[in-house]
């Protein structure tokens, strides 16, 4: 794909680069999205599988679904987009990565200090007392793991519908959008708030906004530049272009 020289020059001059990633990046590794027409929420009921009420009503169903998703993640590898974003961390004087994804593929690709807006499905904690759970989660008798402190049911450390995003993650994200001078929105539909507001806020604070997405989104008209391709295609090419003008 062709990348405009003006875009390359703009990126080259950046001092503090921030990246927000969404489900499209994980989809490039074969992990199903949620909100696309053929995504998981078109086939499954979010209220049953991704809410506290759903968990309390049928904890075994919810737990088994997340165990299934963990199995998928554990058998999945980061893609070229993940590795390109990890490489970007080394290129710019300051760099920040915010993700809506819960699979930790960014960390597997080598990214550090990832801000996880929606938590992750790798870790677990007690629904009742909130204590992190480090014990065995695959129990031979099919029973749910329980907290050793209070006996509460163990759940994945992912943000469910109706729950607030982690305070520290949101505070850090706000700090990033206020400080960065270049903001990439990568593989996100820009439909899930408050994450969807971050690219526009960054632009309002003076950052150049670059969208990387094969499809137009709700924030496309705000973007200063658009790379109409998946991250695994666009970002490696952009990195190569940056090296050419060193």
NUTI-993597 format. One line per field, with one value per atom (N, C-alpha, C): atom name; residue in one letter; residue number from 1; x, y, z. Coordinates in pm, whole numbers, plus 50000, padded with zeros to 5 digits. Each point is the difference from the previous one (the first is absolute). Layout:
// residues N
atom: CA|...
type: A|...
seq: NUM|...
px: X|...
py: Y|...
pz: Z|...
//
This chain:
// residues 246
atom: N|CA|C|N|CA|C|N|CA|C|N|CA|C|N|CA|C|N|CA|C|N|CA|C|N|CA|C|N|CA|C|N|CA|C|N|CA|C|N|CA|C|N|CA|C|N|CA|C|N|CA|C|N|CA|C|N|CA|C|N|CA|C|N|CA|C|N|CA|C|N|CA|C|N|CA|C|N|CA|C|N|CA|C|N|CA|C|N|CA|C|N|CA|C|N|CA|C|N|CA|C|N|CA|C|N|CA|C|N|CA|C|N|CA|C|N|CA|C|N|CA|C|N|CA|C|N|CA|C|N|CA|C|N|CA|C|N|CA|C|N|CA|C|N|CA|C|N|CA|C|N|CA|C|N|CA|C|N|CA|C|N|CA|C|N|CA|C|N|CA|C|N|CA|C|N|CA|C|N|CA|C|N|CA|C|N|CA|C|N|CA|C|N|CA|C|N|CA|C|N|CA|C|N|CA|C|N|CA|C|N|CA|C|N|CA|C|N|CA|C|N|CA|C|N|CA|C|N|CA|C|N|CA|C|N|CA|C|N|CA|C|N|CA|C|N|CA|C|N|CA|C|N|CA|C|N|CA|C|N|CA|C|N|CA|C|N|CA|C|N|CA|C|N|CA|C|N|CA|C|N|CA|C|N|CA|C|N|CA|C|N|CA|C|N|CA|C|N|CA|C|N|CA|C|N|CA|C|N|CA|C|N|CA|C|N|CA|C|N|CA|C|N|CA|C|N|CA|C|N|CA|C|N|CA|C|N|CA|C|N|CA|C|N|CA|C|N|CA|C|N|CA|C|N|CA|C|N|CA|C|N|CA|C|N|CA|C|N|CA|C|N|CA|C|N|CA|C|N|CA|C|N|CA|C|N|CA|C|N|CA|C|N|CA|C|N|CA|C|N|CA|C|N|CA|C|N|CA|C|N|CA|C|N|CA|C|N|CA|C|N|CA|C|N|CA|C|N|CA|C|N|CA|C|N|CA|C|N|CA|C|N|CA|C|N|CA|C|N|CA|C|N|CA|C|N|CA|C|N|CA|C|N|CA|C|N|CA|C|N|CA|C|N|CA|C|N|CA|C|N|CA|C|N|CA|C|N|CA|C|N|CA|C|N|CA|C|N|CA|C|N|CA|C|N|CA|C|N|CA|C|N|CA|C|N|CA|C|N|CA|C|N|CA|C|N|CA|C|N|CA|C|N|CA|C|N|CA|C|N|CA|C|N|CA|C|N|CA|C|N|CA|C|N|CA|C|N|CA|C|N|CA|C|N|CA|C|N|CA|C|N|CA|C|N|CA|C|N|CA|C|N|CA|C|N|CA|C|N|CA|C|N|CA|C|N|CA|C|N|CA|C|N|CA|C|N|CA|C|N|CA|C|N|CA|C|N|CA|C|N|CA|C|N|CA|C|N|CA|C|N|CA|C|N|CA|C|N|CA|C|N|CA|C|N|CA|C|N|CA|C|N|CA|C|N|CA|C|N|CA|C|N|CA|C|N|CA|C|N|CA|C|N|CA|C|N|CA|C|N|CA|C|N|CA|C|N|CA|C|N|CA|C|N|CA|C|N|CA|C|N|CA|C|N|CA|C|N|CA|C|N|CA|C|N|CA|C|N|CA|C|N|CA|C|N|CA|C|N|CA|C|N|CA|C|N|CA|C|N|CA|C|N|CA|C|N|CA|C|N|CA|C|N|CA|C|N|CA|C|N|CA|C|N|CA|C|N|CA|C|N|CA|C|N|CA|C|N|CA|C|N|CA|C|N|CA|C|N|CA|C|N|CA|C|N|CA|C|N|CA|C|N|CA|C|N|CA|C|N|CA|C|N|CA|C|N|CA|C|N|CA|C|N|CA|C|N|CA|C|N|CA|C|N|CA|C|N|CA|C|N|CA|C|N|CA|C|N|CA|C|N|CA|C|N|CA|C|N|CA|C
type: X|X|X|X|X|X|X|X|X|X|X|X|X|X|X|X|X|X|X|X|X|X|X|X|X|X|X|X|X|X|X|X|X|X|X|X|X|X|X|X|X|X|X|X|X|X|X|X|X|X|X|X|X|X|X|X|X|X|X|X|X|X|X|X|X|X|X|X|X|X|X|X|X|X|X|X|X|X|X|X|X|X|X|X|X|X|X|X|X|X|X|X|X|X|X|X|X|X|X|X|X|X|X|X|X|X|X|X|X|X|X|X|X|X|X|X|X|X|X|X|X|X|X|X|X|X|X|X|X|X|X|X|X|X|X|X|X|X|X|X|X|X|X|X|X|X|X|X|X|X|X|X|X|X|X|X|X|X|X|X|X|X|X|X|X|X|X|X|X|X|X|X|X|X|X|X|X|X|X|X|X|X|X|X|X|X|X|X|X|X|X|X|X|X|X|X|X|X|X|X|X|X|X|X|X|X|X|X|X|X|X|X|X|X|X|X|X|X|X|X|X|X|X|X|X|X|X|X|X|X|X|X|X|X|X|X|X|X|X|X|X|X|X|X|X|X|X|X|X|X|X|X|X|X|X|X|X|X|X|X|X|X|X|X|X|X|X|X|X|X|X|X|X|X|X|X|X|X|X|X|X|X|X|X|X|X|X|X|X|X|X|X|X|X|X|X|X|X|X|X|X|X|X|X|X|X|X|X|X|X|X|X|X|X|X|X|X|X|X|X|X|X|X|X|X|X|X|X|X|X|X|X|X|X|X|X|X|X|X|X|X|X|X|X|X|X|X|X|X|X|X|X|X|X|X|X|X|X|X|X|X|X|X|X|X|X|X|X|X|X|X|X|X|X|X|X|X|X|X|X|X|X|X|X|X|X|X|X|X|X|X|X|X|X|X|X|X|X|X|X|X|X|X|X|X|X|X|X|X|X|X|X|X|X|X|X|X|X|X|X|X|X|X|X|X|X|X|X|X|X|X|X|X|X|X|X|X|X|X|X|X|X|X|X|X|X|X|X|X|X|X|X|X|X|X|X|X|X|X|X|X|X|X|X|X|X|X|X|X|X|X|X|X|X|X|X|X|X|X|X|X|X|X|X|X|X|X|X|X|X|X|X|X|X|X|X|X|X|X|X|X|X|X|X|X|X|X|X|X|X|X|X|X|X|X|X|X|X|X|X|X|X|X|X|X|X|X|X|X|X|X|X|X|X|X|X|X|X|X|X|X|X|X|X|X|X|X|X|X|X|X|X|X|X|X|X|X|X|X|X|X|X|X|X|X|X|X|X|X|X|X|X|X|X|X|X|X|X|X|X|X|X|X|X|X|X|X|X|X|X|X|X|X|X|X|X|X|X|X|X|X|X|X|X|X|X|X|X|X|X|X|X|X|X|X|X|X|X|X|X|X|X|X|X|X|X|X|X|X|X|X|X|X|X|X|X|X|X|X|X|X|X|X|X|X|X|X|X|X|X|X|X|X|X|X|X|X|X|X|X|X|X|X|X|X|X|X|X|X|X|X|X|X|X|X|X|X|X|X|X|X|X|X|X|X|X|X|X|X|X|X|X|X|X|X|X|X|X|X|X|X|X|X|X|X|X|X|X|X|X|X|X|X|X|X|X|X|X|X|X|X|X|X|X|X|X|X|X|X|X|X|X|X|X|X|X|X|X
seq: 1|1|1|2|2|2|3|3|3|4|4|4|5|5|5|6|6|6|7|7|7|8|8|8|9|9|9|10|10|10|11|11|11|12|12|12|13|13|13|14|14|14|15|15|15|16|16|16|17|17|17|18|18|18|19|19|19|20|20|20|21|21|21|22|22|22|23|23|23|24|24|24|25|25|25|26|26|26|27|27|27|28|28|28|29|29|29|30|30|30|31|31|31|32|32|32|33|33|33|34|34|34|35|35|35|36|36|36|37|37|37|38|38|38|39|39|39|40|40|40|41|41|41|42|42|42|43|43|43|44|44|44|45|45|45|46|46|46|47|47|47|48|48|48|49|49|49|50|50|50|51|51|51|52|52|52|53|53|53|54|54|54|55|55|55|56|56|56|57|57|57|58|58|58|59|59|59|60|60|60|61|61|61|62|62|62|63|63|63|64|64|64|65|65|65|66|66|66|67|67|67|68|68|68|69|69|69|70|70|70|71|71|71|72|72|72|73|73|73|74|74|74|75|75|75|76|76|76|77|77|77|78|78|78|79|79|79|80|80|80|81|81|81|82|82|82|83|83|83|84|84|84|85|85|85|86|86|86|87|87|87|88|88|88|89|89|89|90|90|90|91|91|91|92|92|92|93|93|93|94|94|94|95|95|95|96|96|96|97|97|97|98|98|98|99|99|99|100|100|100|101|101|101|102|102|102|103|103|103|104|104|104|105|105|105|106|106|106|107|107|107|108|108|108|109|109|109|110|110|110|111|111|111|112|112|112|113|113|113|114|114|114|115|115|115|116|116|116|117|117|117|118|118|118|119|119|119|120|120|120|121|121|121|122|122|122|123|123|123|124|124|124|125|125|125|126|126|126|127|127|127|128|128|128|129|129|129|130|130|130|131|131|131|132|132|132|133|133|133|134|134|134|135|135|135|136|136|136|137|137|137|138|138|138|139|139|139|140|140|140|141|141|141|142|142|142|143|143|143|144|144|144|145|145|145|146|146|146|147|147|147|148|148|148|149|149|149|150|150|150|151|151|151|152|152|152|153|153|153|154|154|154|155|155|155|156|156|156|157|157|157|158|158|158|159|159|159|160|160|160|161|161|161|162|162|162|163|163|163|164|164|164|165|165|165|166|166|166|167|167|167|168|168|168|169|169|169|170|170|170|171|171|171|172|172|172|173|173|173|174|174|174|175|175|175|176|176|176|177|177|177|178|178|178|179|179|179|180|180|180|181|181|181|182|182|182|183|183|183|184|184|184|185|185|185|186|186|186|187|187|187|188|188|188|189|189|189|190|190|190|191|191|191|192|192|192|193|193|193|194|194|194|195|195|195|196|196|196|197|197|197|198|198|198|199|199|199|200|200|200|201|201|201|202|202|202|203|203|203|204|204|204|205|205|205|206|206|206|207|207|207|208|208|208|209|209|209|210|210|210|211|211|211|212|212|212|213|213|213|214|214|214|215|215|215|216|216|216|217|217|217|218|218|218|219|219|219|220|220|220|221|221|221|222|222|222|223|223|223|224|224|224|225|225|225|226|226|226|227|227|227|228|228|228|229|229|229|230|230|230|231|231|231|232|232|232|233|233|233|234|234|234|235|235|235|236|236|236|237|237|237|238|238|238|239|239|239|240|240|240|241|241|241|242|242|242|243|243|243|244|244|244|245|245|245|246|246|246
px: 50084|49916|50087|49946|50073|49965|50103|49981|50053|49918|50036|50125|50087|50123|49972|49890|49963|49969|49933|49970|50129|50090|50127|50080|50006|50074|49938|49868|49930|50032|49997|50031|50146|50087|50143|50030|49925|50025|49939|49916|49927|50094|49966|50078|49932|49869|49924|49885|50013|49902|49915|49869|49909|49924|49970|49926|49883|49882|49883|49964|49989|49965|49866|49934|49872|49998|49881|49984|50053|50009|50050|50142|50081|50139|50002|49918|49991|49941|49907|49938|50102|50107|50105|50075|49986|50057|49898|49879|49896|49905|50008|49908|49876|49884|49875|49973|49946|49956|49863|49951|49871|49890|50030|49893|49985|50082|49981|49872|49945|49876|50007|50119|50016|50078|50009|50076|49926|50066|49946|49867|49986|49875|49882|50026|49890|49948|50082|49965|49972|50056|49989|49938|49944|49933|50097|50037|50095|49953|49868|49947|50021|50006|50019|50146|50088|50140|50099|49956|50094|49938|49939|49943|50002|49997|49997|49871|49889|49872|50005|50057|50012|50087|50109|50091|49933|49929|49934|49885|49937|49888|50048|50109|50050|50152|50064|50146|50075|49949|50070|50003|49888|49994|50101|50000|50091|50145|50027|50137|50049|49916|50041|50026|49920|50021|50134|50033|50128|50118|49981|50105|50023|49890|50012|50076|49969|50070|50148|50029|50140|50074|49935|50063|50033|49908|50025|50120|50003|50111|50133|50001|50125|50052|49912|50042|50022|49995|50011|50132|50056|50125|49975|50082|49991|50024|49943|50019|50095|50019|50095|49962|49870|49957|50046|49983|50047|50151|50075|50146|50043|49928|50032|49976|49891|49970|50107|50044|50108|50128|50025|50118|49991|49878|49980|50042|49987|50039|50148|50080|50145|50039|49908|50031|49985|49900|49966|50051|50034|50050|49906|49869|49898|49891|49951|49901|49905|49872|49900|49904|49964|49907|49879|49883|49872|49925|49946|49926|49864|49906|49868|49997|50105|50005|50037|49951|50017|50086|50065|50070|50149|50054|50141|50098|49954|50090|50103|49965|50098|50121|49973|50110|50080|49932|50069|50093|49962|50082|50116|50003|50110|49968|49872|49963|50005|50043|50012|49900|49964|49916|49872|49931|49877|49885|49928|49883|49880|49947|49890|49867|49929|49876|49891|49998|49893|50048|50112|50054|50056|50003|50050|49936|50004|49940|50104|50123|50106|50002|49980|49998|49858|49990|49871|50000|49878|49989|49866|49986|49878|49891|49884|49887|49957|50018|49950|50098|50124|50094|50104|50000|50086|50146|50033|50140|50042|50122|50049|50008|49970|50001|50111|50092|50115|49996|49891|49991|49960|49981|49963|49856|49977|49866|49932|50075|49941|49985|49882|49977|49942|50053|49958|49853|49942|49861|49900|50052|49913|49947|50040|49954|50077|49937|50067|50105|50111|50098|49943|50039|49950|50116|49969|50099|50038|50128|50046|49976|49975|49979|49854|49910|49859|49905|50050|49914|49921|50023|49929|50039|49915|50027|50109|50086|50108|49951|50036|49959|50120|49991|50110|50010|50120|50024|49976|49885|49958|49885|49989|49891|49874|49894|49873|49907|49894|49899|49943|49986|49947|50105|50126|50108|50080|50058|50087|50135|50063|50136|50093|50112|50095|50042|49992|50028|50141|50099|50138|50022|49937|50015|49940|49882|49938|50079|50049|50078|50128|50065|50122|49968|49889|49961|49974|49933|49973|50131|50092|50131|50073|49989|50066|49943|49866|49941|50026|50020|50028|50146|50087|50143|50060|49940|50061|49986|50090|49988|49960|49994|49953|49922|49881|49913|49954|50029|49953|49877|49894|49884|50006|50023|50033|49901|49930|49913|49885|49954|49887|49882|49881|49879|49958|50060|49967|49853|49947|49860|49983|50106|49991|50057|49914|50044|50027|50093|50065|50124|50043|50120|49987|49880|49981|50024|49990|50020|50147|50089|50141|50065|49980|50063|49957|49872|49948|50055|50006|50057|50145|50076|50141|50012|49913|50002|49963|49903|49960|50113|50086|50115|50119|49982|50104|50077|49969|50073|49953|50091|49964|49937|49887|49928|50015|50050|50015|49915|49913|49917|50053|50016|50042|49886|49929|49883|49956|49975|49954|49861|49924|49864|49989|49909|49974|49923|50024|49938|49937|49948|49936|50098|50130|50097|50081|49969|50080|50007|49889|49999|50081|50039|50088|50148|50030|50139|50073|50123|50084|50055|50024|50045|49929|49975|49943|50084|50031|50064|49894|49947|49887|50047|50051|50052|50007|50006|50020|50135|50012|50124|50121|49981|50111|50057|49925|50049|50052|49919|50033|50119|50003|50103|50141|50021|50136|50051|49913|50040|50037|49920|50029|50135|50029|50129|50116|49983|50104|50022|49891|50010|50075|49978|50070|50149|50037|50142|50070|49925|50058|50043|49938|50034|50083|50057|50086|50130
py: 49881|50119|50124|50111|50126|50088|50055|50090|50138|50100|50137|50046|50069|50049|50099|50076|50095|49927|49886|49920|49949|49947|49947|50109|50117|50112|50044|49999|50037|49902|49872|49897|50010|50026|50009|50110|50109|50114|49983|49899|49984|49973|50058|49980|49904|50009|49914|49937|49872|49927|49910|50006|49913|49914|49877|49907|49943|50003|49932|49887|49878|49886|49940|49943|49935|49860|49943|49860|49964|50099|49972|49948|50044|49952|49853|49964|49861|49913|50056|49924|49956|50078|49963|49875|49965|49875|49888|50029|49897|49998|50101|50007|50077|49941|50059|50135|50092|50129|49984|50108|49995|50073|50119|50087|50002|49928|49992|49922|50014|49929|49849|49943|49857|49973|50101|49987|49920|49983|49914|50050|50133|50050|49989|49967|49973|49858|49916|49859|49966|50078|49971|50118|49973|50103|50062|50127|50064|49997|50015|50004|49868|49891|49868|49969|50051|49957|50108|50123|50107|50103|49953|50089|49931|50079|49942|49921|50053|49929|49865|49999|49875|49900|50050|49914|49942|50084|49953|49904|50020|49913|49863|50000|49874|50003|49993|50014|49894|49879|49895|50029|50051|50034|50109|50107|50111|49956|49923|49955|49911|49911|49909|50077|50107|50079|50073|50055|50070|49903|49881|49899|49964|49993|49973|50112|50124|50114|50001|49961|49991|49896|49887|49895|50052|50081|50058|50094|50086|50096|49928|49895|49928|49928|49976|49933|50100|50128|50106|50074|50044|50074|50147|50090|50140|50008|50101|50018|50116|50031|50103|50137|50022|50126|50012|49892|50001|50027|49933|50016|50139|50056|50135|50102|49982|50092|49987|49877|49980|50068|49997|50066|50151|50052|50145|50053|49918|50039|50038|49939|50025|50117|50043|50099|50143|50023|50137|50033|50127|50041|49962|50021|49958|49924|49895|49915|49942|49992|49941|49914|49886|49909|49977|50031|49976|49897|49899|49900|49971|49970|49951|49848|49940|49854|49934|49881|49932|49874|49980|49874|50002|50117|50017|49961|50006|49971|50111|50123|50109|49967|49954|49964|49883|49905|49885|50044|50110|50051|50086|50032|50076|50140|50041|50132|50005|50113|50018|50105|49993|50101|50028|49894|50013|50042|50104|50042|49918|49915|49910|50062|50063|50068|49903|49882|49904|49879|50015|49889|49893|49875|49891|49869|49900|49871|49898|50045|49910|49992|50113|50006|49980|49971|49977|50065|50025|50052|49957|50022|49961|50104|49953|50090|50069|49933|50052|50096|49957|50084|50067|49968|50063|49956|49908|49958|49923|50029|49924|49851|49918|49854|49941|49930|49943|49848|49942|49855|49936|49870|49922|50031|50022|50034|49885|49902|49885|49888|49989|49903|49870|49886|49873|49964|50048|49966|50096|50099|50094|50111|50000|50105|50130|50112|50128|50018|50066|50032|50100|49989|50088|50072|50116|50081|49934|49990|49938|50089|50129|50095|50007|50014|50023|49897|49913|49899|50049|50125|50054|49933|50016|49941|50078|49928|50060|50031|50117|50046|50053|50010|50060|50149|50053|50142|50087|49982|50077|50091|50114|50092|49953|49978|49956|50118|49975|50102|50046|50131|50057|50031|49959|50027|50121|50071|50112|49950|50077|49966|50023|49929|50019|50146|50053|50141|50036|49920|50032|50000|49905|49993|50122|50043|50117|50127|50010|50118|50009|49886|49997|50035|49951|50029|50148|50061|50144|50079|49956|50065|49990|49883|49976|50090|50006|50079|50149|50044|50141|50035|49899|50026|49963|49904|49952|50103|49994|50088|49923|49867|49917|49883|49975|49895|49909|49871|49900|49930|49993|49917|49880|49882|49882|49887|49964|49881|50010|50120|50015|50062|49951|50049|50136|50044|50130|50008|49889|49997|49975|49957|49965|50113|50062|50111|49950|50066|50127|49990|49878|49986|50072|49997|50061|50151|50062|50145|50039|49907|50033|50060|49943|50061|50145|50026|50135|50096|49951|50083|50035|49901|50025|50109|49993|50104|50136|50002|50127|50061|49914|50049|50033|49984|50044|49891|49874|49890|49979|49955|49955|49861|49980|49873|49918|49878|49907|49877|49969|49880|49889|49880|49883|49900|49989|49913|49983|49876|49980|50056|50022|50050|50138|50081|50130|49979|50089|49989|50134|50004|50122|50116|49970|50108|50029|49933|50018|50145|50072|50139|50093|49953|50078|49979|49891|49961|50096|50034|50080|49914|49873|49904|49867|49926|49866|49901|49887|49889|49892|49982|49910|49857|49942|49863|49944|49868|49942|50043|49994|50044|49921|49870|49914|50031|50075|50046|50143|50089|50143|50035|49947|50046|49952|49875|49962|50086|50034|50085|50139|50053|50130|50002|49895|49990|49997|49930|49995|50137|50072|50135|50092|49983|50083|49974|49873|49966|50059|50014|50052|50145|50075|50142|50029|49897|50022|50066
pz: 50000|50000|50000|49948|49993|50119|50063|50113|49963|50017|49962|50075|49928|50061|50113|49986|50105|50131|49990|50119|50063|49917|50051|50070|49939|50060|50132|50005|50125|50111|49968|50100|50043|49905|50029|50101|49996|50087|50140|50017|50125|50117|50115|50122|50096|50006|50092|49920|49972|49919|50089|49980|50072|49898|50040|49914|50080|49940|50055|49906|50054|49915|50040|49900|50021|49943|49992|49965|49862|49910|49867|50001|50096|50009|50041|50098|50041|49890|49924|49891|49896|49986|49906|50045|50127|50052|50002|49953|49994|50116|50088|50114|49957|50019|49952|50066|49921|50053|50066|50056|50070|49926|49949|49951|49849|49927|49856|49970|49879|49966|50024|49983|50025|50129|50087|50124|50106|50115|50105|50055|50012|50059|49904|49873|49908|50020|50066|50019|50146|50091|50142|50074|50114|50079|50100|49983|50093|50144|50021|50136|50073|49927|50062|50025|49915|50003|50045|50007|50034|50092|50106|50100|50135|50106|50134|50019|49952|50013|49930|49881|49927|50074|50058|50075|50124|50072|50122|49968|49885|49962|49952|49924|49945|49995|50118|50004|49920|49997|49925|49851|49948|49857|49968|50081|49976|50014|50104|50023|49886|49953|49893|49870|49978|49879|50005|50115|50012|49998|50053|49989|49853|49925|49856|49930|50036|49940|50040|50121|50042|49917|49977|49919|49860|49945|49867|50005|50103|50013|50017|50081|50026|49876|49904|49876|49887|50032|49900|50015|49887|50001|49964|50052|49956|49850|49938|49855|49972|49872|49961|50056|50019|50060|50143|50078|50139|50006|49914|50005|49954|49903|49954|50111|50074|50111|50109|50027|50098|49952|49870|49944|50011|49985|50010|50135|50102|50135|50006|49912|49999|49910|49915|49897|50050|50085|50039|50140|50023|50133|50112|49978|50097|49925|50064|49934|50104|49964|50089|49919|50056|49934|50090|49945|50068|49917|50065|49923|50062|49911|50043|49999|49949|49987|50132|50021|50129|49989|49886|49974|50034|50030|50036|49888|49876|49889|49981|50041|49993|50088|50121|50090|49944|49939|49940|49887|49933|49890|50048|50129|50056|50046|49994|50049|50152|50052|50144|50049|50127|50063|49919|49963|49922|50092|49961|50076|49950|50087|49963|50046|49907|50036|50043|49940|50028|50078|50069|50076|49908|50047|49918|50045|49914|50036|50045|50014|50046|50152|50065|50145|50054|50130|50064|50138|50050|50136|50059|50130|50070|49976|49959|49978|50129|50113|50128|50066|50022|50073|49910|49871|49898|50007|50091|50011|49874|49948|49885|50032|49900|50018|49915|50065|49931|49996|50048|50006|49868|50005|49883|49960|49871|49952|49926|49957|49932|50101|50057|50106|49942|50040|49941|50023|50108|50028|49937|49923|49933|50088|50127|50091|49975|50032|49985|50109|49965|50105|50099|50124|50106|50068|50053|50070|50132|50028|50123|50122|49976|50109|50044|49902|50035|49942|49914|49940|49880|49958|49886|49869|49899|49870|49926|49932|49922|49859|49953|49868|49923|49868|49923|50028|49993|50030|49877|49941|49883|50041|49934|50030|49929|50076|49945|49978|49923|49978|50134|50014|50123|50104|49975|50094|49954|50095|49966|49953|49913|49960|50118|50004|50111|50014|50120|50023|49955|50037|49966|49850|49929|49855|49933|50047|49941|50031|50123|50038|49916|49981|49918|49855|49948|49862|49980|50097|49992|50000|50082|50007|49866|49937|49871|49892|49989|49891|50018|50123|50025|49967|49993|49988|49864|49931|49875|49888|49902|49883|49874|50010|49889|50058|49946|50054|49886|50015|49905|50056|49921|50032|49906|50057|49917|50022|49894|50006|50098|50027|50092|49927|50030|49936|50051|50111|50061|50037|50050|50041|50151|50067|50141|50085|50077|50086|50142|50069|49967|49911|49966|49917|49867|49942|49868|50002|50115|50009|50003|50028|50018|49876|49879|49883|49976|50016|49978|50107|50124|50107|49972|49952|49968|49894|49900|49895|50058|50089|50062|50082|50055|50076|49911|49869|49907|49930|50025|49936|49856|49916|49866|50013|49934|50012|49872|50016|49888|50027|49908|50015|49909|50058|49924|50006|49890|49997|49855|49956|49862|49975|50108|49988|50064|49948|50062|50130|50095|50132|50039|50121|50049|50017|50008|50019|49873|49891|49878|49954|50013|49953|50089|50118|50088|49966|49932|49979|49907|50034|49911|49887|50030|49899|50024|49892|50013|49921|50062|49931|49988|49881|49979|49977|50108|49994|50141|50015|50133|50057|50132|50065|49955|49975|49960|49864|49921|49869|50010|50057|50001|50088|50122|50095|49965|49957|49958|49884|49905|49888|50050|50093|50055|50072|50076|50071|49900|49889|49898|49938|49977|49944|50096|50129|50099|49997|49983|49996|49877|49891|49875|50011|50092|50010|50125|50059|50117|49957
//
